[in-house]
Amino acid sequence: MGHNLFLEFDGFEGSSRPRQGGSGSSLLERVVSFFYDNVGEFSKLYSSSYYFDFWVPKLNSLSLPEGLGQVFLQGVVDRLYYKDVILFDYCVGSFVSCLVENYFRGDGLVLDLSELGFGLSYLGLKFKDKSLELIGDAGNYCGEYAVNCDFFIGGDVGINCGSCAEGSRFVVGGSVDYGCGMSRGCSYVVEGDVGFYCGYYAVECEFFIGGSVGSYCGKKSGGCSYIVKGDVGFGCGEYAVNCEFFIGGSVGDKCGEYSKDCVFKTPNKNTYEKICDSIAESNSVQLVDDAGLVLEEFRK
């Protein structure tokens, strides 16, 4: 992937971290100063639906060149990071997202957040047809309202990952907090654990969770597939319609209550028996072996 830097920082070419000051830093300084000039007004906004739209008309006044490069955008993140404290992480995250969506023209963007110690919220907000790789952790609402995007996060992710996203893919090397996957036509691969409300209200989504999942996994979802290698909490699949669940470990109470036309699979005999006692009519439970072959099935 090519990088269009527009300007070469003093001692910066080929590096992911800019030095303070230096020759040729006028564009970077102008963007950073613009952020601080407007962040006070931005912080008064009370809803994420306004975050992205707040920055767009204001950034237009800067007359930025199209095609901001990856290294320049990394420089913006670094310059807004100081003394291990980020000023309003949701302000910075939405600001960077607006810069990327409107001015980045590369094949894919890689941002290194590993030195922050935590993730920026709202990265990927309202992205369309973008690919974003984050080194380190992502904050809350990663990929909110994203359409046809790919997200690769090396570390952990905060709450509501992929909220209201469509047709996007999320690959997470760590764990994800609650509210992951309230979306349509998306896929989620998480190596670690996921909090409660995973796939809540999801439509035609696929979930692969390498760890365990909290309560209400797949509640009120439709046409979705859930593979959970570990345990699943209370209320899994409540009110779900035409969904498939694979549960590798134990399951909480009320699994499958009020669900319709769903299939619950597990290799765990105790889990199988527990789901048989709780599912609603028109559903089935399958005890499977390691190869996925059905050993026993219960229909209600």
C-alpha positions in Angstrom: 0.0 0.0 0.0 1.4 3.4 -1.0 1.7 6.2 1.5 1.1 9.8 0.4 2.7 11.9 3.2 2.3 15.3 1.7 5.1 16.5 3.9 8.1 14.9 5.4 8.7 15.6 9.1 12.2 16.2 10.4 13.6 12.8 11.2 10.2 11.3 10.5 10.4 9.6 7.1 10.0 5.9 7.4 9.0 6.2 11.1 5.5 5.7 12.6 6.2 8.3 15.4 6.8 12.0 14.6 9.1 14.2 16.6 7.7 17.4 18.1 8.2 20.4 15.9 10.6 20.0 13.0 10.6 21.4 9.6 7.7 20.9 7.3 5.2 20.3 10.1 2.8 23.1 9.2 -0.1 20.9 8.0 0.1 18.6 11.0 0.3 21.6 13.3 -2.7 23.2 11.6 -4.8 20.0 12.0 -3.9 19.5 15.6 -4.5 23.2 16.4 -7.9 22.9 14.6 -8.8 20.0 16.9 -8.0 21.9 20.1 -9.9 25.0 18.8 -13.1 23.0 18.4 -12.9 20.2 21.0 -14.6 22.3 23.7 -17.7 22.8 21.5 -17.6 19.2 20.4 -17.5 17.8 24.0 -21.0 19.3 24.6 -22.6 17.0 22.1 -24.7 14.3 23.8 -25.2 11.8 21.0 -22.8 9.9 18.7 -25.2 10.5 15.8 -23.8 14.1 15.8 -20.1 13.3 16.3 -19.2 12.7 12.7 -21.4 15.4 11.3 -19.9 17.9 13.7 -16.5 17.6 12.2 -17.3 17.5 8.5 -18.3 21.1 7.8 -15.6 22.5 10.1 -12.9 20.4 8.4 -14.1 21.7 5.0 -13.0 25.1 6.1 -9.4 23.9 6.5 -9.2 23.0 2.7 -7.2 19.9 3.4 -5.7 18.0 0.4 -7.4 14.8 -0.6 -5.3 11.7 0.0 -3.9 12.2 3.5 -1.4 9.4 4.1 -1.2 6.7 6.7 1.9 8.2 8.4 0.3 11.6 8.5 -2.8 10.2 10.2 -0.7 8.3 12.6 1.0 11.6 13.4 -2.3 13.2 14.2 -3.1 10.4 16.7 0.3 10.7 18.3 0.2 14.4 18.7 -3.1 14.2 20.5 -1.7 11.6 22.8 0.3 13.0 25.8 1.4 12.0 29.2 -0.5 8.7 29.0 -3.8 10.5 29.0 -5.9 11.1 25.9 -8.2 14.2 25.9 -11.7 12.9 25.5 -11.0 9.7 23.7 -14.4 9.8 21.9 -13.5 13.3 20.6 -10.2 12.2 19.2 -11.6 8.9 17.8 -14.4 10.6 15.9 -12.1 13.3 14.7 -9.6 10.8 13.3 -12.5 8.8 11.8 -13.7 11.9 10.0 -10.3 12.6 8.6 -9.9 9.0 7.4 -13.4 8.7 5.8 -13.1 12.1 4.0 -9.4 12.4 3.1 -7.7 8.9 3.2 -7.5 7.2 -0.2 -5.3 4.2 0.5 -6.1 0.5 0.1 -6.1 0.0 3.8 -5.2 2.0 7.0 -3.0 0.7 9.8 -2.9 2.7 13.1 -0.7 1.9 16.0 -2.4 2.5 19.3 -0.2 0.2 21.4 1.5 3.1 23.2 -1.8 4.6 24.4 -2.6 1.8 26.8 -6.2 2.0 25.8 -8.3 2.4 22.7 -9.9 5.4 21.0 -13.6 5.3 21.0 -15.6 5.7 17.7 -12.7 4.7 15.4 -14.4 3.6 12.2 -17.5 5.8 12.8 -19.5 5.9 9.6 -16.8 4.4 7.5 -17.8 3.1 4.1 -15.8 0.6 2.0 -12.7 1.0 4.2 -10.2 -1.4 5.8 -8.8 -0.5 9.2 -6.2 -2.4 11.2 -5.5 -1.3 14.7 -2.3 -2.4 16.6 -3.2 -2.4 20.2 -6.7 -2.0 21.7 -9.8 -0.3 20.3 -12.1 1.7 22.4 -15.9 1.8 22.6 -18.2 1.8 19.5 -15.5 0.6 17.1 -17.0 0.6 13.6 -20.4 2.1 14.6 -22.6 2.7 11.4 -19.8 1.3 9.2 -20.9 -0.1 5.8 -18.9 -2.7 3.9 -15.8 -2.4 5.9 -13.1 -4.7 7.4 -11.7 -4.1 10.9 -8.7 -6.0 12.3 -8.0 -5.3 15.9 -5.0 -6.9 17.6 -6.0 -6.3 21.2 -9.2 -5.8 23.1 -12.3 -3.9 22.1 -14.7 -1.8 24.3 -18.5 -1.8 24.3 -20.9 -1.9 21.3 -18.3 -3.1 18.7 -20.0 -2.8 15.3 -23.2 -1.2 16.6 -25.5 -0.5 13.7 -22.9 -1.6 11.1 -23.9 -3.3 7.8 -22.0 -5.8 5.6 -18.8 -5.4 7.6 -16.3 -7.8 9.1 -14.7 -7.6 12.5 -11.6 -9.7 13.5 -10.5 -9.3 17.1 -7.3 -10.8 18.6 -8.4 -10.1 22.2 -11.7 -9.9 24.0 -14.7 -7.6 23.5 -16.9 -5.9 26.0 -20.7 -6.0 26.1 -23.0 -5.1 23.2 -20.9 -6.6 20.4 -22.7 -7.1 17.0 -26.0 -5.3 17.1 -25.8 -5.1 13.3 -27.0 -6.5 10.0 -25.1 -8.7 7.6 -21.8 -8.6 9.5 -19.3 -11.2 10.6 -17.4 -11.3 13.9 -14.4 -13.4 14.8 -13.2 -12.9 18.4 -10.4 -15.0 19.8 -11.2 -14.2 23.4 -14.3 -13.6 25.5 -17.3 -11.4 24.7 -19.6 -9.7 27.3 -23.3 -9.8 27.5 -25.8 -8.9 24.7 -23.5 -10.3 22.0 -25.5 -10.3 18.8 -28.5 -8.6 20.4 -31.0 -7.7 17.7 -28.5 -8.9 15.0 -29.9 -9.8 11.6 -28.2 -12.3 9.3 -24.8 -12.1 11.1 -22.2 -14.7 11.8 -20.3 -14.9 15.1 -17.3 -17.1 16.0 -16.2 -16.7 19.7 -13.1 -18.5 20.8 -13.8 -17.9 24.5 -17.0 -17.5 26.5 -19.9 -15.2 26.1 -22.1 -13.4 28.7 -25.8 -13.3 29.1 -28.4 -12.8 26.4 -26.2 -13.9 23.5 -28.3 -13.7 20.3 -31.4 -12.4 22.0 -34.0 -11.2 19.5 -31.7 -11.9 16.6 -32.8 -13.3 13.3 -31.1 -15.5 10.7 -27.8 -15.6 12.6 -25.2 -18.2 13.3 -23.3 -18.3 16.6 -20.3 -20.5 17.4 -19.1 -20.2 21.0 -16.3 -22.4 22.0 -16.6 -21.7 25.7 -19.5 -21.1 28.1 -22.6 -19.0 27.5 -24.6 -17.1 30.1 -28.2 -16.6 30.9 -30.9 -16.2 28.3 -29.0 -17.3 25.2 -31.2 -17.2 22.1 -34.3 -15.7 23.8 -36.8 -14.6 21.2 -34.4 -15.5 18.4 -35.8 -16.6 15.1 -34.2 -18.9 12.5 -30.8 -18.9 14.2 -28.2 -21.6 14.9 -26.2 -21.8 18.1 -23.2 -23.9 18.9 -22.2 -23.9 22.5 -19.0 -25.7 23.4 -19.2 -25.4 27.2 -21.9 -24.8 29.8 -25.0 -22.7 29.3 -27.1 -20.5 31.7 -30.8 -20.8 32.4 -33.6 -20.0 30.0 -31.6 -20.8 26.9 -33.9 -20.7 23.8 -37.0 -19.4 25.7 -39.5 -17.8 23.3 -37.3 -18.7 20.3 -38.6 -20.0 17.0 -37.2 -22.3 14.3 -33.7 -22.3 15.9 -31.2 -25.1 16.3 -28.9 -25.5 19.3 -25.9 -27.7 19.0 -23.4 -28.8 21.7 -20.9 -31.6 22.4 -21.7 -31.2 26.1 -24.2 -33.7 27.5 -25.2 -31.5 30.5 -25.7 -28.5 28.2 -27.7 -30.6 25.8 -30.1 -31.7 28.6 -30.4 -28.3 30.0 -31.4 -26.7 26.7 -33.9 -29.5 26.1 -35.7 -28.4 29.2 -35.8 -24.7 28.3 -36.4 -24.3 24.6 -39.7 -23.2 23.1 -41.7 -25.2 20.6 -40.5 -25.4 16.9 -36.9 -25.6 17.9 -34.4 -28.5 18.1 -31.4 -29.4 20.2 -28.5 -31.6 18.9 -25.8 -33.4 20.8 -22.9 -33.6 18.4 -19.4 -35.1 18.4 -16.1 -33.4 17.8 -16.7 -33.7 14.0 -20.1 -32.2 14.2 -22.0 -35.4 13.6 -25.4 -35.6 15.4 -25.4 -38.2 18.1 -28.8 -37.3 19.6 -31.5 -34.9 18.7 -34.5 -33.4 20.6 -37.3 -31.6 18.9 -40.0 -29.6 20.6 
